[in-house]
Amino acid sequence: MRNRVLLLTGAPGVGKTTVVTKTLEALQARGVCIGGMISREVREDAVRVGFEILDVRTGKSGWLANANLKNGPQVGKYHVNLKDLDDIGAQAIVGAVERCSVIGIDEIGPMELYSPSFKEAVAKALHSRKAVLAVIHAKAKDALIAQARNRTDAEIIIVTSTNRDELPNELAKKLLKII
């Protein structure tokens, strides 16, 4: 059975989001319907203030977490914006399951795991017949991550500074074979 769930992991700052973004862009350039969500750090004057969440199919964006928010679960100095995570992130994944060939999820990590809607959307993606490219947090402990890692149709790929530049092309080729 061909691996349909590609799980990226690696050290913080190694380039996992960039790998996912470039892979999805390469597939989109080939006419593949892509969907899902990407989390990107937001900096002001070289200081990280939070993380943006982006629906890759529609372009809709919002805050995943922000140091200036006062409400929501706290992870480090950031408060998680559950409303945007549910309304943009979880909905982007559900929409991709319904409409697209490839589902991108960046990332299944400590902030995102506070949302039951997000977890349900990820489970739906993992149980669909669609190709999934997801980032899993290296150290987060959660049943959803364990289930994803232990799937018989999953491949875990460790992103490093030496392989990150070649990975988008390699992953795009793998995903094209799956779909």
Secondary structure, DSSP 8 states (H G I E B T S, - for coil): ----EEEEE-STTSSHHHHHHHHHHHHHHTT--EEEEEEEEEEETTEEEEEEEEETTT--EEEEEETT--SS-EETTEEE-HHHIIIIIIHHHHHHHHH-SEEEEEEESTTGGG-HHHHHHHHHHHHSSSEEEEEE-SS---HHHHHHHT-TTEEEEE--TTTTTTHHHHHHHHHHHH-
